[in-house]
Amino acid sequence: MALIELQDVSKLYGFGDATTLALDEVSLTINKGEFVAVMGPSGCGKSTLMNVIGLLDKPSHGQYRLDGKLVSRLSANQSAKIRRDKIGFIFQFFNLLPKLTALENVALPLTYKGMSVTKRLKIASEMLDRVGVQSREYYLPGQLSGGQLQCVAIARALVNNPQIIIADEPTGNLDSGSSRLVMELLAEIHKMGNTIIFVTHNPELTRFATRVVYMHDGGIIHDEASTIGRVATTARKVLYTIPATREEDDLAGVSLLMKALPSKSSVAKQPVIKVKKPRTIKSKAKAK
């Protein structure tokens, strides 16, 4: 049975003439243990899709089944419990509370389970050790680097041992070294059986995925299996070889340039102004 199953799911925002179609009849099935990359241009619906899958938003039309359960039949409390226990979220901007230490930020989701302070801090410390930043557990977010902040955010997402991890551009705010660290950490988590869905603009990161889904204008236009360690075929073909501009754009640019440049005849008619070099006045130094 599929872990995630969307059938003709659409999501509308706004009313009347201001209505925006964020998702357009999306059908997607994700099985347990997959590592799925979602790619596409800005505004194509990637984040909306993540919000629907993560029960942060509800579809306007269509059906969504999570682990066999029809999401539309879940109450608000049931949805909140599933988000807490089965889904871990990793965000581009970390979303850590600035006045809490790394340890307290990771322990926060356990508060809603009614655990004692000692027990949840112990579990949080073990999780920080798992992601390699236990030595920074008493640091505030403002004292950590970008890579360390994302590792803390990953620890917070994992502290409830979720089935599904949703990462919305987890490396978007990081340099290449920190990005690799975060993706290798997610790869290790995937090997332990977690299902991971992450959004990215970087085709290089498809090396970590077992499957790549491509979106455009609110719909899925391509879905392909990928080999771990290699850039996905379509990601390489579309994102590396597509020209930045169309032929019509080039011609329009040339036309404007020709209008802006003066013609040879107009250049010939322009008077030539000769500039005389200033004379240099030499002063004789008086001998002392």
C-alpha positions in Angstrom: 0.0 0.0 0.0 1.2 3.5 -0.9 2.3 5.7 2.0 1.2 8.9 0.2 -1.4 8.9 -2.5 -2.8 12.1 -4.2 -5.5 11.8 -6.8 -6.4 14.8 -9.0 -5.6 17.2 -6.1 -6.1 20.9 -6.8 -5.5 23.9 -4.5 -7.1 27.3 -5.1 -6.3 30.5 -3.2 -8.4 33.7 -3.3 -11.8 34.5 -4.7 -13.3 35.6 -8.0 -10.9 37.3 -10.4 -8.2 37.1 -7.8 -8.2 33.3 -7.7 -4.8 31.6 -8.0 -4.5 27.9 -9.0 -1.5 26.7 -7.0 -2.0 23.0 -7.7 -3.7 21.7 -10.9 -5.1 18.1 -10.6 -1.9 16.6 -9.3 -1.8 12.8 -9.0 1.2 11.4 -7.1 2.0 8.2 -5.3 5.0 7.8 -3.0 5.9 4.5 -1.3 7.5 4.0 2.0 11.3 4.4 2.0 11.5 6.6 -1.1 13.8 9.6 -1.3 12.0 12.0 -3.6 13.3 15.3 -5.0 10.7 17.8 -6.2 12.1 20.4 -8.8 10.6 23.2 -10.8 10.8 27.0 -11.3 9.7 29.4 -8.5 5.9 29.7 -8.2 5.2 26.3 -9.8 3.5 24.9 -6.7 6.3 22.9 -5.0 5.8 24.5 -1.5 2.0 24.1 -1.8 2.4 20.5 -2.6 4.7 20.0 0.5 2.1 21.8 2.6 -0.7 19.5 1.4 1.4 16.4 1.9 2.4 17.6 5.4 -1.2 18.4 6.4 -0.4 22.1 6.8 -3.0 22.8 4.1 -6.1 21.0 2.7 -6.8 20.4 -1.0 -9.6 22.3 -2.6 -10.5 19.3 -4.8 -9.3 15.8 -5.2 -8.4 13.0 -2.7 -5.4 12.6 -0.5 -4.8 9.4 1.4 -2.0 9.2 3.9 -1.0 5.7 5.0 -4.4 4.5 3.7 -6.5 7.1 5.5 -8.6 9.7 3.7 -7.2 13.0 4.9 -10.5 14.8 4.3 -12.2 12.7 7.0 -9.6 13.6 9.7 -10.6 16.1 12.4 -8.3 19.0 13.2 -7.0 17.2 16.3 -6.3 14.0 14.4 -4.4 16.0 11.7 -2.4 17.7 14.4 -1.5 14.4 16.1 -0.4 12.9 12.7 1.8 16.0 12.0 3.3 15.7 15.5 4.0 11.9 15.5 4.5 10.9 11.8 5.8 14.0 9.9 9.0 15.9 10.4 9.5 19.3 8.8 12.8 21.0 7.7 12.6 24.5 6.5 14.9 26.7 4.4 15.1 29.4 7.1 15.5 26.9 10.0 12.6 28.4 12.1 14.4 28.0 15.4 13.3 30.0 18.4 16.1 32.6 18.9 15.9 32.7 22.7 16.1 29.0 23.2 19.3 26.9 23.1 19.8 24.3 20.4 19.0 21.6 23.0 15.7 23.4 24.0 14.7 23.9 20.4 15.1 20.2 19.6 13.3 19.2 22.8 10.3 21.5 22.1 8.2 19.0 20.0 8.4 16.5 22.9 6.7 18.9 25.2 3.4 18.1 23.6 3.8 14.4 24.4 3.7 15.1 28.2 7.3 14.0 28.8 9.2 15.1 31.8 11.9 17.9 31.3 14.7 15.5 32.1 13.6 12.8 29.7 13.0 15.1 26.7 16.3 17.0 27.2 18.1 13.6 27.2 16.4 12.5 24.0 17.1 15.9 22.4 20.8 15.6 23.4 21.0 12.2 21.8 19.5 13.5 18.6 22.0 16.4 18.5 24.7 13.8 18.9 23.3 11.9 16.0 23.5 14.9 13.7 27.0 15.8 14.9 26.3 19.1 16.8 26.0 17.8 20.4 29.0 20.0 21.4 26.8 23.1 20.5 23.7 22.0 22.4 23.9 25.0 24.8 24.5 27.6 22.1 21.8 30.0 21.0 20.8 30.0 17.3 22.6 33.4 16.8 25.9 31.7 17.8 25.7 28.9 15.2 26.7 28.7 11.6 24.2 28.1 8.8 25.2 24.4 8.5 24.9 23.9 12.3 21.5 25.7 12.4 20.2 23.3 9.7 21.6 20.3 11.6 19.7 21.5 14.7 16.6 21.9 12.6 17.0 18.3 11.3 17.5 17.0 14.8 14.2 18.7 15.8 12.4 17.1 12.8 13.7 13.7 13.8 13.1 13.9 17.6 9.6 12.3 17.3 10.9 9.5 15.0 8.6 10.4 12.1 7.8 8.2 9.1 8.0 11.1 6.7 10.4 14.0 6.5 9.4 17.0 4.4 12.3 19.4 3.6 11.4 22.6 1.7 14.7 23.7 0.1 16.8 22.6 3.1 20.1 23.8 1.5 18.7 27.0 0.0 20.4 29.2 2.6 23.7 27.3 2.8 27.1 27.3 1.1 28.2 24.3 -1.0 30.1 22.6 1.9 27.2 22.9 4.4 24.7 21.8 1.7 26.7 18.6 1.1 26.8 18.0 4.9 23.0 18.4 5.2 22.3 16.2 2.2 24.6 13.4 3.4 22.9 13.6 6.8 19.5 13.2 5.0 20.9 10.3 3.0 22.0 8.5 6.3 18.5 9.1 7.7 17.0 7.6 4.5 19.0 4.5 4.9 17.3 3.9 8.2 14.0 3.6 6.4 12.5 7.1 6.5 10.6 8.5 3.6 12.1 11.8 2.5 10.6 14.4 0.2 12.7 17.5 -0.5 12.3 20.5 -2.7 15.4 21.9 -4.5 16.4 24.1 -7.4 19.9 22.5 -7.5 20.2 19.7 -10.1 23.3 18.4 -8.3 21.3 17.4 -5.3 19.3 14.9 -7.3 22.4 12.7 -6.8 20.9 11.8 -3.4 17.4 11.0 -4.6 15.9 7.7 -5.8 13.2 9.6 -7.7 12.8 13.1 -9.2 9.4 14.8 -9.8 9.3 17.9 -12.0 6.6 20.5 -11.6 5.4 23.4 -13.8 2.4 25.7 -13.5 0.9 23.8 -10.6 1.2 20.3 -12.3 3.6 17.4 -12.5 5.1 17.3 -16.0 7.6 14.5 -15.5 8.4 11.8 -13.0 11.5 9.6 -13.2 13.4 7.1 -11.2 17.0 8.2 -10.4 20.2 6.4 -9.5 21.8 7.5 -6.2 25.2 9.1 -7.0 24.2 10.4 -10.4 22.4 13.6 -11.5 18.9 12.7 -12.8 18.7 12.5 -16.6 16.1 15.1 -17.1 17.6 17.4 -14.5 20.9 17.3 -16.4 19.2 17.7 -19.8 16.7 20.4 -18.9 18.7 22.5 -16.4 22.1 22.3 -17.9 21.5 22.6 -21.6 18.3 24.7 -22.0 19.2 28.2 -23.3 18.7 31.1 -21.0 16.7 33.0 -23.6 14.5 32.2 -26.6 15.4 33.1 -30.2 12.6 35.7 -30.2 14.2 37.4 -27.1 17.6 37.5 -28.8 16.1 39.1 -32.0 14.2 41.7 -29.9 17.4 42.5 -28.0 19.4 43.0 -31.2 16.6 45.2 -32.7 16.7 47.5 -29.7 20.5 47.6 -29.8 20.5 48.7 -33.4 18.0 51.5 -32.7 20.2 52.7 -29.8 23.5 52.7 -31.8 24.1 55.7 -34.1 24.3 55.0 -37.9 27.6 55.5 -39.8 26.2 58.5 -41.7 25.2 60.3 -38.5 28.7 59.6 -37.1 30.3 61.0 -40.2 28.4 64.3 -40.0 29.3 64.9 -36.4 32.0 67.6 -36.1 35.4 66.5 -34.8 36.5 68.6 -31.8 40.2 68.9 -31.3 41.4 69.3 -27.8 44.7 71.2 -27.3 47.1 69.7 -24.9 47.8 72.1 -21.9 51.3 73.6 -21.8 53.4 72.6 -18.9 55.2 75.5 -17.1 58.6 74.7 -15.8 59.7 76.6 -12.8 63.4 77.1 -12.1 64.5 76.1 -8.6 66.5 78.7 -6.8 69.9 77.5 -5.6 70.4 77.8 -1.9 
